[in-house]
Amino acid sequence: MTDAAVVAALAELDPHSVYLPPVELTESETELSGNFEGIGITFNVPNDTAIVLNPVPGGPSEKAGLLQGDRIVRVDDRDIAGVKMPQDSMIRLMKGPKGTKVKITVSRDGTLIPFEITRDRIPMHCVDASFMIDDTTGYIKLSKFTRTTYIEFSQASEKLLSEGMTRLIFDLRDNTGGYFDQSLLLSNEFLNKGDGIVYMEGLHRPRQEYDADGRGSLKDVEISVLIDEGTASSSEIFSGAIQDNDRGVIVGRRSFGKGLVQEPVNFTDGSGIRITVARFHTPSGRCIQKPYDKDYEYDIYERYAHGEMTSADSMKIDTTALFYTMKGRRVYGGGGIIPDVFVPIDTTKATKFFVNCNKKATSVRFAQTMFDRYRGSLSDISDFDELDRYLDSIGLDRQFLDYASRVDGIVPASGEWEASKAYMMPQLKALVGRFSRLGDEAFYRFYLPIDDTIQAALKHSSVVE
């Protein structure tokens, strides 16, 4: 009854003031802490069975002997394979306090092998990938603003600088934000002394401004920031600071529009609330938070319905909320960051064959089959060009068509594979390449040619005139 009363009371304030029961609060804090306590693996569940993608290097699972491709069938005495167990339930069974033991039974080449693993503290990385696209252009994909974001980003950017980077494509698509201070630190890396980053202001909170100190190491690096409808909160603070200071170009689609300052209040029973106390504004004065209205929860669906995802002309822009960047360019408020270069979702590539394969996750399951078949070779490859040649040499396209037909009964109609091949093959290579020693770097590099947003960023100068 108490929980219900708290939830109902907070619902009257705004959409983002929330009550978090103990389990949810712990999970929320763990997600942003940069580490957690568990066995140290990444896995997916393509066929109702958890399959190890990678043991965390130096983690408990790697030390115990778990290998990439192992199928987890049991945790302690509880079966988790073939019982339609939700993935979050599997995670809860494997996580646990540092120093505690858990028995993990895996199937490897048809043999059941039990492992006793002592849980430990596991680092969670927020930089998914970082590599050079060409001789001068670097790429960094950031998934969250966690406690370790600034450290990870600095290490990645230093490596790219040493490899000749003079321009960065910084991918914040689907980055839902996180810690405010990490966004400030990253913005500071690119801005000159005195440049505004963000300010917050509330009904009972006086205006508080945050400016760059000029000590950043990337002030001379050109930057293009990639955003979409999943870019929110701290990601929008960073994007707004870059745009308003004319420091770089924003590429993609309008961001989510969450710009609220939330204050945590934790209770003695392990639960807590997050209370909205102010709003974030970009340096020019734009409020990042989109308006609360009756369709707030369905805003993304409304964007699809009104054609905003496929046409810049369909984008809802509040022309009365007009602001200006440092160089006098017009920018608009009303919620979210509107990109300088709009990139629509391309729906023309979705043939019936492609859609049917997606419905059954055929590509993901095929990738696992390829790893089982070519594990020895894939696990030894650490060079991208070598990996690309190897995947071509094994006839990946022919094997995929055979798998789709034989396993899922999906056969392309006349002309469909020819229409789909250029779009699907990089995806297949990305999924299979993830099992090589390159990991996620291979995944994102194979996606480059068919990623319209990255291609748009490469075509447009990142220098604002």
Secondary structure as the mmCIF struct_conf table of DSSP 4:
data_model
#
loop_
_struct_conf.conf_type_id
_struct_conf.id
_struct_conf.beg_label_comp_id
_struct_conf.beg_label_asym_id
_struct_conf.beg_label_seq_id
_struct_conf.end_label_comp_id
_struct_conf.end_label_asym_id
_struct_conf.end_label_seq_id
HELX_RH_AL_P HELX_RH_AL_P1 THR A 2 ALA A 11
TURN_TY1_P TURN_TY1_P1 GLU A 12 LEU A 13
TURN_TY1_P TURN_TY1_P2 PRO A 15 HIS A 16
STRN STRN1 VAL A 18 LEU A 20
HELX_RH_AL_P HELX_RH_AL_P2 PRO A 22 SER A 33
BEND BEND1 GLY A 34 GLY A 34
STRN STRN2 ASN A 35 GLY A 38
STRN STRN3 ILE A 41 ASN A 44
TURN_TY1_P TURN_TY1_P3 PRO A 46 ASN A 47
BEND BEND2 ASP A 48 THR A 49
STRN STRN4 ALA A 50 PRO A 55
HELX_LH_PP_P HELX_LH_PP_P1 VAL A 56 VAL A 56
TURN_TY1_P TURN_TY1_P4 PRO A 57 GLY A 58
BEND BEND3 GLY A 59 GLY A 59
HELX_RH_AL_P HELX_RH_AL_P3 PRO A 60 ALA A 64
TURN_TY1_P TURN_TY1_P5 GLY A 65 GLY A 65
TURN_TY1_P TURN_TY1_P6 GLN A 68 GLY A 69
HELX_LH_PP_P HELX_LH_PP_P2 ASP A 70 ASP A 70
STRN STRN5 ARG A 71 VAL A 75
TURN_TY1_P TURN_TY1_P7 ASP A 76 ASP A 77
STRN STRN6 ARG A 78 ASP A 79
BEND BEND4 ALA A 81 VAL A 83
HELX_RH_AL_P HELX_RH_AL_P4 GLN A 87 MET A 94
TURN_TY1_P TURN_TY1_P8 LYS A 98 GLY A 99
STRN STRN7 LYS A 101 ARG A 108
TURN_TY1_P TURN_TY1_P9 ASP A 109 GLY A 110
STRN STRN8 THR A 111 THR A 118
STRN STRN9 ASP A 120 PRO A 123
BEND BEND5 CYS A 126 CYS A 126
STRN STRN10 VAL A 127 MET A 132
BEND BEND6 ILE A 133 THR A 136
STRN STRN11 THR A 137 LEU A 142
STRN STRN12 PHE A 145 PHE A 145
TURN_TY1_P TURN_TY1_P10 ARG A 147 THR A 148
HELX_RH_AL_P HELX_RH_AL_P5 THR A 149 SER A 162
TURN_TY1_P TURN_TY1_P11 GLU A 163 GLY A 164
BEND BEND7 THR A 166 THR A 166
STRN STRN13 ARG A 167 ASP A 171
TURN_TY1_P TURN_TY1_P12 ARG A 173 ASP A 174
STRN STRN14 GLY A 178 GLY A 178
HELX_RH_AL_P HELX_RH_AL_P6 PHE A 180 PHE A 190
BEND BEND8 LEU A 191 LEU A 191
TURN_TY1_P TURN_TY1_P13 LYS A 193 GLY A 194
STRN STRN15 GLY A 196 GLY A 202
TURN_TY1_P TURN_TY1_P14 LEU A 203 HIS A 204
STRN STRN16 ARG A 205 ASP A 211
BEND BEND9 GLY A 214 GLY A 214
BEND BEND10 SER A 217 SER A 217
TURN_TY1_P TURN_TY1_P15 LYS A 219 ASP A 220
BEND BEND11 VAL A 221 VAL A 221
STRN STRN17 GLU A 222 ILE A 227
TURN_TY1_P TURN_TY1_P16 GLU A 229 GLY A 230
TURN_TY1_P TURN_TY1_P17 SER A 233 SER A 233
HELX_RH_AL_P HELX_RH_AL_P7 SER A 234 ASP A 244
TURN_TY1_P TURN_TY1_P18 ASN A 245 ASP A 246
BEND BEND12 GLY A 248 GLY A 248
STRN STRN18 VAL A 249 GLY A 252
BEND BEND13 ARG A 253 ARG A 253
STRN STRN19 LEU A 260 ASN A 266
TURN_TY1_P TURN_TY1_P19 THR A 268 ASP A 269
BEND BEND14 GLY A 270 GLY A 270
STRN STRN20 GLY A 272 HIS A 281
TURN_TY1_P TURN_TY1_P20 PRO A 283 SER A 284
BEND BEND15 GLY A 285 GLY A 285
STRN STRN21 CYS A 287 CYS A 287
BEND BEND16 GLN A 289 GLN A 289
HELX_LH_PP_P HELX_LH_PP_P3 LYS A 290 TYR A 292
TURN_TY1_P TURN_TY1_P21 LYS A 294 ASP A 295
HELX_RH_3T_P HELX_RH_3T_P1 TYR A 296 TYR A 298
HELX_RH_AL_P HELX_RH_AL_P8 ASP A 299 ALA A 305
TURN_TY1_P TURN_TY1_P22 HIS A 306 THR A 310
HELX_RH_3T_P HELX_RH_3T_P2 ALA A 312 SER A 314
TURN_TY1_P TURN_TY1_P23 THR A 319 THR A 320
BEND BEND17 ALA A 321 ALA A 321
STRN STRN22 LEU A 322 TYR A 324
TURN_TY1_P TURN_TY1_P24 MET A 326 LYS A 327
STRN STRN23 ARG A 330 TYR A 332
BEND BEND18 GLY A 334 GLY A 336
BEND BEND19 ASP A 340 ASP A 340
STRN STRN24 VAL A 341 PHE A 342
TURN_TY1_P TURN_TY1_P25 THR A 348 LYS A 349
HELX_RH_AL_P HELX_RH_AL_P9 LYS A 352 LYS A 359
TURN_TY1_P TURN_TY1_P26 LYS A 360 ALA A 361
HELX_RH_AL_P HELX_RH_AL_P10 THR A 362 LEU A 378
TURN_TY1_P TURN_TY1_P27 SER A 379 ASP A 380
HELX_RH_AL_P HELX_RH_AL_P11 PHE A 384 SER A 393
TURN_TY1_P TURN_TY1_P28 ILE A 394 GLY A 395
HELX_RH_AL_P HELX_RH_AL_P12 LEU A 396 ASP A 408
HELX_LH_PP_P HELX_LH_PP_P4 PRO A 412 ALA A 413
TURN_TY1_P TURN_TY1_P29 SER A 414 GLY A 415
HELX_RH_AL_P HELX_RH_AL_P13 GLU A 416 GLY A 433
TURN_TY1_P TURN_TY1_P30 ARG A 434 PHE A 435
BEND BEND20 SER A 436 SER A 436
TURN_TY1_P TURN_TY1_P31 ARG A 437 GLY A 439
HELX_RH_AL_P HELX_RH_AL_P14 ASP A 440 TYR A 447
HELX_RH_3T_P HELX_RH_3T_P3 LEU A 448 ILE A 450
HELX_RH_AL_P HELX_RH_AL_P15 ASP A 452 LYS A 459
BEND BEND21 HIS A 460 HIS A 460
BEND BEND22 SER A 462 SER A 462
#
